[in-house]
Amino acid sequence: MRSFAFMRVCGMLLAGAFGALSLGACNRGGDPAASKPVVALVVKTLNNPFFIEMEAGAREVADSLGYELLVQAPEREIDVDRQMQIVENLIQRRVSVLALVPNGSRELVPAVVKANGANIPVVIVDTRLDAATLSAAGGRIATFVGSDNVDGGRLAGRFLVEALPSGGPIAVLEGIPGHETGDARLTGFREAIAAAPSLRIVSSQTANWERDQAFTVTQNLLQAHPDLVALFACNDVMALGAVEAIAAAGRTDRIRVVGFDAQDDAQMAIREGRMAATIAQNPRAMGRLAVLSAARLIAGDTLPAEQPVPISLVR
């Protein structure tokens, strides 16, 4: 479902990347391994299918260019300190480019500043850094690759507005508090819901992006709000946990669940009627663009400040 513009950008980046590879080959001398570019992709966790897909896309391009790709992540998305340690270790290793999906929009800024000090270009993927914090610290990034999460939240909200013309109480499962990705999705969702006063958000709680927590939180929500008509989860992992809790309560036919990320399990749940919709972001395309951007940076090119990846509603 990529747009022509998106494919054109990929083509341009790929051309630049192969140019970078050719340039590197000319300067290698007698030891090809000595000048082999090393691109690091640090994601939030590899326990989430979203980031497994992102790694797959990144690896496709790295393999085609002959680059070494290092993919690392903490065990859990809430482990900001571990992600910072991973980045600092990669800086010590002197990777060619760092592609980072930050677990904390403010917390990872010092690590980015350290990469700047080591002259390692930084590509931010999927989750934006806090612009004010980055500016105050004197940090810089080469480009941002990702979707418009606010617009994705709007898509989810508009779907429920259209699907529930009679309105009713709805609940929200948030990501990590203060995390840019979740906050942006909530902003867009609430904006869309505000256009339908008959839809009321009666509870908005965090489940920290995790399925088990979402199951428990949803169990409590169902007891507190027996008339709930819909639930929006800021990612599919939480949405699937909510689906399990709703099914256990025998209320699958009464509550529409909307997720975010269009993971395979979520799309299957939609086909089976256990979920109503999800938002597709295309993490594989993000991984590809991240490494293609790294190739252009290695070649000395300047990148646009932002490289958007299209989103769509899946239902």
N, C-alpha and C positions, 0 to 999 in steps of 0.2 A: 504493500500500500504506500510505497514511497512516491513522492511527487517528482515531477520532471526536474524541478529546481534542485531537489535533494540529490537526485542521481547525477545532475550536472556538477554539483559541488563535489560529490564523491569522485567523479571522473577527473576533475581538476586537481584534487588532492592526490589522487593516485598517480597522475602524470608527474606532479611535483615530487612525489615520494620516489618514483623510479629514477627521476633525475638525480635525487639525492644519493640513491644507491650507486648510480653510475659514477657520480663524482667521488664517492667514497672509494669505489673500486680503483679509480685512477691513482688515489693517494695511499693505497695499502702497502705497497712495497712487497717484500718477500713473505710476510706473515699475515694471511687473510684474517685469522682469528684475532690478531692484535687490534685491528681497527673495526671489528664487528660491532655495530651499534647495539646498545643494550637499553631497551625501553622497559620501564617499570610501570605496572598497572596495580595500584593499591585500591581495593574496593572495600566496602563496608563489612562484608562477610561472604564466605563461600558456601554458607548454609542456605542461601536464598537462590532459587532458580533464576531470578532476575540477573544476578551477578555472574552466575554460571554462563548464561547466554552472552553477557557482555564480554566475558573472557573468551568465549568461542569466537566472537566477531573479531576481537583484537588479535587472536592467534592466527586467524585466517590471513590477515594482512601482514603480520610479522613474518609468518612463514613464507609468504610470497615475496617479501623483500629480503629475506635472509637475515632478519634481525633476531637478536635474542630477546625474548619477552619473559619478564619476571612478573608473576601474578601473586600477590600476597594480600592477606586480610586477617583481622582479628577473628576470634571465634564468634563473638557476638557484636551486633551493631552498636550496642551501648558502650562498648569498650573503647572509648576515645583514647585513653592513655596508651593502650597497646598499639593502636593505629599510628600514634605519634612516634612510638619506638620503631615501628616498621619503617616509617618514612626516614627517620634519622639514620637507621642502619643503611638504607639505600643511598642516602646522601654520602655516607662514609665510603660506600662502594663506588661512588662516582658514576652512577648510571648516566646515560646520554640524555634522557628525558624522563620526567616523572609525570605520569597521568594519575590523578588522584580523585577518588570519590570520597569526599570528607565525611567522617562520622559526626563532626561538629563544625558548624559553619563559622563559629568564632574560635573554637578551641584549636583547630588545625592551622590557623593563621601563623603562629610562630614557627611551625614546621615548614610552611611555604617560604617564610622569610629566610630560614636557614638554607633552603634549596636555592633561593635567589643569591645568597652570599657565596654559595659554591658554584655559581654560574650554571645551574641545572635548570633548563626551562621547565615550567609547570603548566600542564594542561588539566583544567578542572572539568570533571565529567559528572553529569546527572544532578549533582547537588551544589548549589552556588555557595561560595564563601560570603560572609557578611561584608558588604562593600565598605562600610564605615570602619570596621575593625581592620580590614586589610589596608585601607588608606592610612589610618592612624599609625599602623606598624611600619609603613613604608614598603609594604609588600607588593608584588606584581605577579600576574599570571599571563601566559601567552594567549590563551583563548578559553572559552567555556563551550563545552559540547553537551547538549542536553535538550530536554523537552521543556515546554512552558507548563509548569505544574499548576499555575493559577488557572490557565485555560483548561487543563485537564479536570481540575475541580469543578469548573463551570459546566463542562460536559456532563459530569456525573450528576450535578445538581439539576441541570435542565432535564435530564432523562427522568429523574424522579418527579419533577414538576409536571411533566407531560403524562407520566404513568399513573400519577395519583391525583387526578383532578378534584377529588373530594377532600384531599388533604389528610391530616392526621399527625400523630406524634412520630418523630424519627429520632434515631440515635446516631452518634458518630464515634468511631474508634480512631483515635489520633495516634501518630507516631511518637517519637521521642520529643518531649516538650522543648521548644526553642530550636528544633531542627528545621532548617530552611525548607527541605522537601515537603515535610508534612505540613508545616505552617502555610506554605504557598497553596497546597491542595485544599486546605481548610478555608483559606481566604476565598478562593474561587468557588468552592462549594457553597459557602454561606452567602456569597454574593448572589448566586443563582437562586438559592432557596428563598432569599429575601423578597424575590419577585412574586412569591406565592404565600401570602400570609396564613393560608389555611394549613400549610406545612409548618410544624413547630419542632425545633430541635429541643428535646426534653433532657438529653444527656449527651455530653461530649467528654470522653475519658481516654486516657492513654492506655495502649496495650504494648507500647515499646516495640512495635513492628513484629511481635512474636505471636505465633499461632496458639501456644498454650495459654498465654496471658489473655489473648482475645477470647478464647473459649470461656475462661473464668469470668472475665468482665461481662461478656454477653449473658452468661447465666444469671448474674446479678441484675443486669438490665431488664431481663425478661420478667424477673420477679417484681421489680420496682415499677415496670411499665407494661402491664399485661395487654394494653391496647396498641402496642407499637406496630406501625405499618411498614417501616423501612429502616434500613441501617446502611450507612456509608462508612467503609473502612478505607483508610488512607493507603493501604497496600493489600495485595491479594492474600498474603500470608495471614494477615489478621482477618480478612474477609472469610477465608476458609475455616478459621477457628470459630468465627461467628456462625457460619453455616452449620457446623457440627453441633453447636449449642442449641441452635434453633431447631434442628432436626431432632435432637434429644428431647426437646420440649414439645415435639409434635406440632410445630407452628410454621413449617416450611411454606405451606400454601398461603400463609397470612402475612408474611414479612418479606419484602423485596430487599435483597442484599446487593449492594454495588461495591465493587472493589477497584483496584488500580494496579496495573502492570500487565494484565492479560497473560498471566502465566498459564501453562498448559492445563494444570489442575483446575484453575478458575474457569477456563473456557469449557472444560468438560462439565463442570458444575452448572454452567449456563445451559449447555445442551441438554443436561438431565433435569433442568428446571429447579435446581437447588439455589442458584444465584440468578440475579436478573441481568447484570451487566458488569463490565469492567472497562478500564481505559488502557488502550494499547500504546506503549511508548517506544518499542523496538530497541531493547538494550543491545542486541547484536549490532545494530547500526551504530550505536554509540561507541561500542568497542572498536569497530572498524575506523570510524572517524577519529577516535583518539590516537590510534597508531598512525593513521595517514597524516594527522596533524604533527605527530612527532617526527615523521619523515621530512616534512617541510621545514620544521624547525632545525633539524640536523643539517638541512641544505642551506640554512641561513635565511629562509623566507620569513616574512611577517604575516601573521594570521589575522583574520577578522576577530573582533572582540568576542563575538558569539557565533556559534554554528548550530542552528536549531535542527532538531530531529522531530519530524511530524508525529502527531498523536491522533488517535481516533477512538470512537466508542465501539465496543464489541458487545453485542447482545443476542 
